[in-house]
């Protein structure tokens, strides 16, 4: 699967699905920090998504997406 195909799939996800995928990717990212050789090719592809993101400076973006997208109070 190409990077663009993955991005297209991500763009079609619901907010709850996106939050789960984001959490999984961040877990992979942490795993890379701890043991870079521990990832398989599929996991490496998911980590490529991190190169397509913009650092907003918000650590809780996925958890508080309603706040950042719609202005609702933080949970």
C-alpha positions as CSV (number, residue, x, y, z in Angstrom):
1,X,0.0,0.0,0.0
2,X,1.4,3.4,-0.9
3,X,1.7,6.3,1.4
4,X,-1.0,8.2,-0.5
5,X,-3.4,5.2,-0.2
6,X,-2.9,5.2,3.5
7,X,-3.5,8.9,3.7
8,X,-6.7,8.6,1.7
9,X,-7.9,5.9,4.1
10,X,-7.1,8.1,7.1
11,X,-9.0,11.0,5.5
12,X,-12.1,8.8,5.4
13,X,-12.0,7.7,9.0
14,X,-14.4,8.9,11.7
15,X,-13.0,10.9,14.6
16,X,-13.1,7.8,16.9
17,X,-11.3,5.6,14.3
18,X,-8.7,8.4,13.8
19,X,-8.1,8.6,17.5
20,X,-7.4,4.9,17.7
21,X,-5.1,4.9,14.7
22,X,-3.3,7.9,16.1
23,X,-2.8,6.2,19.5
24,X,-1.5,3.0,17.7
25,X,1.0,5.1,15.6
26,X,2.2,6.9,18.7
27,X,2.8,3.5,20.4
28,X,4.8,2.4,17.4
29,X,6.8,5.7,17.5
30,X,7.6,5.0,21.2
31,X,8.6,1.5,20.3
32,X,11.0,2.9,17.7
33,X,12.6,5.1,20.3
34,X,13.1,2.2,22.6
35,X,14.2,-0.5,20.1
36,X,14.4,0.6,16.4
37,X,15.0,-2.9,15.1
38,X,11.7,-4.2,16.7
39,X,9.4,-3.0,13.8
40,X,8.3,-5.0,10.8
41,X,7.7,-3.5,7.3
42,X,4.0,-2.8,8.0
43,X,4.7,-0.9,11.1
44,X,7.4,1.1,9.4
45,X,4.8,2.1,6.8
46,X,2.5,3.4,9.5
47,X,5.3,5.4,11.0
48,X,5.8,7.1,7.7
49,X,2.5,8.9,8.5
50,X,4.3,10.8,11.2
51,X,6.3,12.5,8.4
52,X,3.0,13.8,7.0
53,X,1.8,15.5,10.1
54,X,2.2,19.0,11.3
55,X,3.4,19.7,14.8
56,X,0.6,21.8,16.3
57,X,2.2,21.8,19.7
58,X,-0.9,20.2,21.2
59,X,-0.1,17.0,23.1
60,X,-3.7,16.1,23.6
61,X,-5.1,16.7,20.1
62,X,-6.6,13.3,19.4
63,X,-8.1,13.1,22.9
64,X,-9.5,16.7,22.8
65,X,-10.4,16.9,19.1
66,X,-13.9,18.2,19.8
67,X,-12.4,21.1,21.7
68,X,-9.9,22.0,18.9
69,X,-12.2,21.4,16.0
70,X,-15.6,22.6,17.4
71,X,-14.7,24.7,20.4
72,X,-16.4,22.5,22.9
73,X,-15.1,22.4,26.5
74,X,-12.2,20.0,27.1
75,X,-13.1,16.7,28.7
